[in-house]
Amino acid sequence: QVQLVESGGGLVQPGGSLRLSCAASERVFRYLTMGWFRQAPGKQREKVAIATVGNITTYEDSVKGRFRILRDNYKRTMSLQMTKLKQEDTAVYYCTAGGVEADQYWGRGTQVTVSS
């Protein structure tokens, strides 16, 4: 069973920064593509960023240049560094893993609210 646990969400002002972290087992880091998805109120879930086992990364267009996915397979850490946050970044953020699009397994999510 794959367990993914997010941490680091919270309230931040527009223009601010936040870092999300994901805890997972060694098996996840050794074999699975990992990523971050988000779901804003009234909207569908969308992919934010993914990182393969070999650390090839892709980003959703609206977060390019502002967000960075960092994956360290040896330290078993995966995080999403978010900068220049906008109100439209407000959403529940999910750590994910597995499959080509890293959407096979999901964590419970962590709330990120961008508001003044």
MARFI-222489 format. One line per 8 residues: number of its first residue (from 1); their letters; for each residue x negated, y negated, z of N, C-alpha, C. Coordinates in pm, whole numbers. Atoms other than C-alpha are relative to their C-alpha. Example, Ala and Ser with C-alpha at 12.3 -4.5 7.8 and 13.67 -1.06 7.14 Angstrom:
! residues 2
1	AS	-89:119:0:-1230:450:780:-90:-120:0; 82:119:-6:-1367:106:714:77:-109:73
This chain:
! residues 116
1	QVQLVESG	-84:118:0:0:0:0:-89:-124:0; 78:123:10:-134:-341:-94:65:-108:84; -50:110:-82:-95:-616:163:-80:-125:-29; 60:130:27:-164:-979:88:57:-98:100; -46:93:-103:-148:-1244:358:-57:-138:-27; 41:137:28:-156:-1615:282:-12:-80:130; 9:96:-110:-260:-1893:517:-45:-134:-57; 52:131:38:-332:-2263:500:100:-98:-55
9	GGLVQPGG	-99:95:49:-8:-2418:386:28:-109:101; -34:107:-91:134:-2734:536:49:-122:-74; -45:128:53:231:-3094:484:-120:-89:-31; 111:87:40:0:-3328:294:55:-117:-79; -44:119:72:33:-3676:150:-42:9:-148; 41:3:142:22:-3737:-226:-143:-50:-13; 140:33:16:-336:-3754:-343:-92:75:93; 80:-73:-97:-452:-3535:-59:-44:136:-50
17	SLRLSCAA	55:-131:34:-615:-3194:-53:45:104:101; -38:-112:-87:-530:-2855:89:-67:125:-54; 62:-125:42:-689:-2514:85:83:116:51; -72:-122:-35:-496:-2188:80:-96:118:-3; 83:-119:-3:-654:-1856:169:87:124:-8; -72:-127:12:-554:-1497:101:-88:111:57; 69:-116:-57:-655:-1194:305:52:127:-66; -39:-125:66:-656:-854:139:-107:106:27
25	SERVFRYL	91:-111:-25:-823:-514:158:-113:4:-102; 115:-16:90:-1151:-414:-2:44:52:-137; -48:-58:125:-960:-214:-263:52:-107:-95; -54:109:83:-786:-527:-386:-115:-75:-65; 110:78:55:-1110:-717:-429:-85:82:-98; 85:-84:84:-1283:-421:-592:63:27:-136; -63:-51:121:-1023:-332:-853:103:-92:-66; -118:70:51:-747:-589:-897:-22:-146:-34
33	TMGWFRQA	-10:143:28:-698:-919:-1066:85:-64:109; -74:70:-106:-581:-1170:-804:43:-137:-49; -45:131:45:-395:-1493:-833:88:-71:99; -94:81:-77:-166:-1760:-700:116:-38:-90; -123:45:65:192:-1821:-804:68:-97:94; -78:88:-86:433:-2080:-674:144:-7:-49; -141:18:33:805:-2140:-662:53:-123:70; -60:123:-54:957:-2483:-617:150:19:13
41	PGKQREKV	-145:-12:-18:1315:-2530:-499:76:-14:-132; -81:7:120:1558:-2455:-781:-73:33:-129; 78:-31:120:1284:-2347:-1018:-48:144:2; 55:-135:9:1141:-2019:-1140:-143:3:51; 140:-17:-40:817:-1881:-1009:-89:-25:-120; 94:24:109:519:-1989:-1213:-141:35:47; 139:-34:-28:160:-1876:-1233:-79:-130:16; 84:116:-23:-85:-2128:-1091:-141:26:-49
49	AIATVGNI	137:-34:37:-419:-1956:-1133:-23:147:26; 38:-140:-25:-565:-1609:-1163:-150:15:-16; 143:-31:10:-914:-1463:-1121:-15:151:-12; 23:-143:18:-1022:-1126:-1254:-107:50:96; 106:-56:-84:-1257:-890:-1072:-134:-62:-37; 124:62:47:-1534:-1041:-1283:0:-151:10; -12:144:-25:-1421:-1392:-1181:20:-83:-127; -49:81:112:-1283:-1499:-1515:129:-64:48
57	TTYEDSVK	-114:70:-57:-1031:-1766:-1419:84:-68:-109; -91:76:85:-728:-1919:-1588:91:-82:88; -82:94:-76:-507:-2206:-1477:121:-43:-81; -116:63:61:-163:-2339:-1547:-38:-143:-37; 47:129:52:-194:-2661:-1747:12:-114:99; -24:116:-87:-52:-2894:-1483:-97:-7:118; 93:2:-114:-315:-2796:-1224:-146:-3:-43; 138:1:49:-625:-2791:-1447:-69:-128:43
65	GRFRILRD	76:115:-47:-891:-3018:-1307:32:-44:141; -38:36:-138:-714:-3042:-971:-10:120:95; 3:-120:-83:-695:-2685:-841:-117:88:-43; 108:-94:31:-969:-2427:-818:22:129:78; -12:-131:-65:-937:-2057:-747:-141:54:22; 132:-50:-37:-1235:-1913:-565:13:142:53; -7:-141:-38:-1291:-1542:-532:-141:50:26; 129:-59:-36:-1580:-1372:-352:26:145:39
73	NYKRTMSL	-29:-142:-23:-1561:-994:-379:-83:59:113; 85:-53:-106:-1847:-937:-137:50:-43:138; -53:51:-127:-1703:-1155:137:148:32:16; -143:-30:-3:-1350:-1042:48:82:-123:36; -76:123:-20:-1220:-1395:35:52:-50:-134; -58:62:118:-991:-1562:-213:77:-122:45; -65:123:-42:-872:-1918:-188:42:-84:-121; -43:97:100:-701:-2193:-381:-27:-138:57
81	QMTKLKQE	31:136:-42:-855:-2535:-339:83:-96:-85; -92:92:68:-599:-2800:-424:-38:-143:33; 34:141:-19:-692:-3164:-473:97:-86:-82; -85:96:72:-511:-3474:-597:144:51:-7; -133:-61:-4:-185:-3319:-487:109:-100:-34; -114:81:42:140:-3449:-631:126:56:64; -125:-48:-58:495:-3426:-504:52:122:-75; -47:-113:78:571:-3185:-785:-78:130:27
89	DTAVYYCT	71:-122:-42:318:-2943:-636:69:66:120; -74:-56:-112:559:-2887:-348:65:131:-41; -51:-133:34:646:-2518:-347:-44:99:106; 54:-114:-76:604:-2186:-173:-106:63:-89; 112:-56:74:268:-2050:-281:-23:145:44; 15:-142:-25:214:-1676:-312:-136:50:-47; 119:-75:43:-105:-1475:-319:50:126:-68; -45:-116:77:-70:-1201:-579:-119:82:-46
97	AGGVEADQ	107:-87:49:-268:-910:-717:58:112:-85; -39:-117:78:-256:-626:-967:62:-33:-134; -50:23:134:-176:-602:-1335:-80:-106:-72; 75:97:81:-309:-814:-1617:26:-144:47; -39:136:-42:-123:-1121:-1491:2:-16:152; 7:8:-147:-183:-1049:-1120:136:-21:62; -136:19:-52:190:-1021:-1058:63:129:50; -55:-128:-43:225:-663:-936:31:1:150
105	YWGRGTQV	-18:4:-144:187:-724:-563:5:-145:46; -22:138:-45:299:-1031:-370:-10:-9:152; -6:31:-140:237:-1181:-32:134:-63:35; -127:59:-44:514:-1342:170:12:-148:-33; -3:139:40:417:-1692:71:-31:-97:114; 26:107:-95:313:-2013:242:49:-131:-60; -62:124:50:489:-2348:216:-104:-111:-11; 79:121:20:306:-2647:71:97:-113:-32
113	TVSS	-87:114:21:485:-2979:98:-86:-125:-19; 73:124:29:348:-3294:-62:98:-115:10; -95:107:-26:523:-3597:76:-66:-109:82; 50:112:-80:452:-3941:215:94:-26:116
